Amino acid sequence: MTDDARYHLAQFNVATLRFPLDDPRAADFVALLEPVNALADGTPGFVWRLVEEGEADATGMRPAGEDVIINFSVWESAEALWDFVYRSAHLETMRRRREWFQRHAEAHAVLWWIPAGHVPSVGEALERLALIRENGPSPRAFTFNASYTAEEAAGAGEAEPAVA
């Protein structure tokens, strides 16, 4: 996936909790939040992640349901996000996800290109997740397994470049 510096990649995913975050069975996950977020923040290509006002992360936000936590970030490129997700210590957390989260029958993650400098809203993220759930991957809402480049998204009118 070739990326264009005029664009950044937004990623949004949801996870339905098996237990409340204050339940002892979720303690390992809760303990990993700070180090994994710090790892993301320090990863080359990281741009931004959603943080609830006055908090260190967004786990208290529940725009997708009371038992659904969200993760929302922006990256300089698909390669930067891929490296963080699959080539860092984050991978071990992903391997353990079934301990803490229910299996989703529908799409739980979505990627899309945004103009560099744009900070996407939670509403925008929920819209993109709904799009991939309803229509499958497209230049407007896709996954790593069915991806589109920034150029493809722009060519389809789905990513407007930042005005310099």
C-alpha positions as CSV (number, residue, x, y, z in Angstrom):
1,M,0.0,0.0,0.0
2,T,1.7,3.2,-1.2
3,D,0.9,6.3,0.9
4,D,0.9,9.9,-0.1
5,A,2.3,12.4,2.4
6,R,-0.7,14.7,1.9
7,Y,-2.8,12.0,3.6
8,H,-2.8,10.2,6.9
9,L,-4.5,6.9,7.8
10,A,-7.2,6.9,10.4
11,Q,-8.0,3.7,12.2
12,F,-11.0,3.0,14.5
13,N,-11.9,-0.2,16.2
14,V,-14.3,-1.4,18.8
15,A,-14.2,-4.2,21.3
16,T,-17.1,-5.6,23.3
17,L,-15.9,-6.3,26.9
18,R,-16.4,-9.7,28.4
19,F,-16.1,-8.1,31.9
20,P,-16.2,-4.6,33.3
21,L,-12.8,-3.0,33.4
22,D,-12.8,-3.0,37.2
23,D,-13.4,-6.8,37.2
24,P,-10.2,-8.8,38.2
25,R,-10.5,-10.8,35.0
26,A,-9.8,-7.6,33.1
27,A,-6.8,-6.6,35.2
28,D,-4.2,-7.8,32.8
29,F,-5.8,-5.8,30.0
30,V,-6.1,-2.7,32.1
31,A,-2.4,-3.0,33.2
32,L,-1.4,-3.1,29.5
33,L,-3.3,0.1,28.6
34,E,-0.6,2.6,29.7
35,P,2.4,0.7,28.2
36,V,0.7,-0.1,24.9
37,N,-0.5,3.5,24.6
38,A,3.0,4.8,25.4
39,L,4.4,2.4,22.8
40,A,2.0,3.7,20.2
41,D,2.7,7.3,21.1
42,G,6.5,6.7,20.5
43,T,6.2,4.6,17.4
44,P,7.5,6.3,14.2
45,G,4.6,7.4,12.1
46,F,2.2,7.9,15.0
47,V,0.2,11.1,14.7
48,W,-2.7,11.2,17.2
49,R,-4.9,9.0,19.3
50,L,-8.2,9.8,21.0
51,V,-7.9,10.6,24.7
52,E,-10.9,11.4,26.9
53,E,-10.6,14.8,28.4
54,G,-8.7,14.6,31.8
55,E,-7.9,10.9,31.2
56,A,-4.9,9.0,29.8
57,D,-6.9,7.1,27.2
58,A,-10.4,6.7,25.7
59,T,-11.5,3.6,27.5
60,G,-14.2,5.5,29.5
61,M,-15.8,6.7,26.3
62,R,-18.7,4.5,25.2
63,P,-20.2,6.0,22.0
64,A,-20.7,2.5,20.5
65,G,-22.5,0.9,23.6
66,E,-22.0,0.6,27.3
67,D,-19.9,-2.5,27.1
68,V,-18.0,-1.4,24.0
69,I,-14.6,0.3,24.3
70,I,-13.1,2.2,21.4
71,N,-9.6,2.7,20.0
72,F,-9.0,5.6,17.6
73,S,-5.8,6.8,16.1
74,V,-4.1,8.5,13.1
75,W,-0.9,7.4,11.4
76,E,1.4,8.8,8.8
77,S,1.1,5.7,6.7
78,A,-0.4,2.2,6.5
79,E,3.1,0.8,7.0
80,A,3.5,2.7,10.3
81,L,0.2,1.4,11.6
82,W,1.0,-2.1,10.4
83,D,4.4,-2.1,12.1
84,F,2.8,-1.0,15.4
85,V,0.0,-3.5,15.3
86,Y,1.9,-6.5,14.0
87,R,5.6,-5.9,14.6
88,S,5.7,-4.5,18.1
89,A,4.9,-5.6,21.6
90,H,1.3,-4.7,20.8
91,L,1.0,-8.0,19.0
92,E,1.1,-9.9,22.3
93,T,-1.9,-7.9,23.5
94,M,-3.8,-8.7,20.3
95,R,-3.0,-12.4,20.8
96,R,-4.8,-12.3,24.2
97,R,-7.8,-10.3,23.0
98,R,-10.2,-13.3,23.4
99,E,-9.5,-13.3,27.1
100,W,-11.0,-9.8,27.5
101,F,-13.3,-9.2,24.5
102,Q,-16.2,-11.0,22.8
103,R,-15.9,-12.1,19.2
104,H,-17.6,-9.7,16.8
105,A,-19.9,-11.2,14.1
106,E,-19.5,-8.0,12.1
107,A,-16.6,-5.7,11.3
108,H,-15.0,-4.2,14.4
109,A,-12.3,-2.2,12.7
110,V,-12.1,0.3,9.9
111,L,-9.4,2.3,8.1
112,W,-9.7,5.4,5.9
113,W,-7.6,8.2,4.5
114,I,-7.8,11.7,5.8
115,P,-6.0,15.0,4.8
116,A,-2.8,15.4,6.8
117,G,-3.6,17.6,9.7
118,H,-7.3,16.7,10.0
119,V,-8.4,15.3,13.4
120,P,-11.4,13.0,12.7
121,S,-14.3,12.9,15.0
122,V,-15.9,10.0,16.8
123,G,-19.0,10.6,14.7
124,E,-16.9,10.3,11.5
125,A,-15.3,7.0,12.8
126,L,-18.7,5.5,13.7
127,E,-20.0,6.5,10.2
128,R,-17.0,4.7,8.6
129,L,-17.5,1.6,10.7
130,A,-21.2,1.6,9.7
131,L,-20.2,1.9,6.0
132,I,-17.9,-1.1,6.1
133,R,-20.4,-3.1,8.0
134,E,-23.2,-2.3,5.5
135,N,-21.2,-2.3,2.2
136,G,-17.9,-4.0,2.8
137,P,-14.6,-2.5,2.0
138,S,-14.4,0.5,-0.3
139,P,-12.0,3.5,-0.8
140,R,-14.1,5.2,1.9
141,A,-13.9,2.5,4.6
142,F,-11.5,-0.5,4.4
143,T,-9.3,-2.9,6.3
144,F,-5.7,-4.1,6.0
145,N,-7.0,-7.3,4.2
146,A,-9.0,-5.3,1.7
147,S,-7.0,-2.0,1.5
148,Y,-6.9,1.1,-0.7
149,T,-4.1,3.5,-1.2
150,A,-4.5,7.2,-0.5
151,E,-4.2,7.8,-4.2
152,E,-7.1,5.3,-4.8
153,A,-9.2,7.0,-2.2
154,A,-8.5,10.4,-3.6
155,G,-9.2,9.2,-7.1
156,A,-12.6,8.0,-5.9
157,G,-13.2,11.4,-4.3
158,E,-12.9,9.9,-0.8
159,A,-9.9,11.8,0.5
160,E,-9.4,15.5,-0.1
161,P,-5.8,16.7,0.2
162,A,-4.9,19.3,2.8
163,V,-4.6,22.8,1.5
164,A,-1.0,24.0,1.9
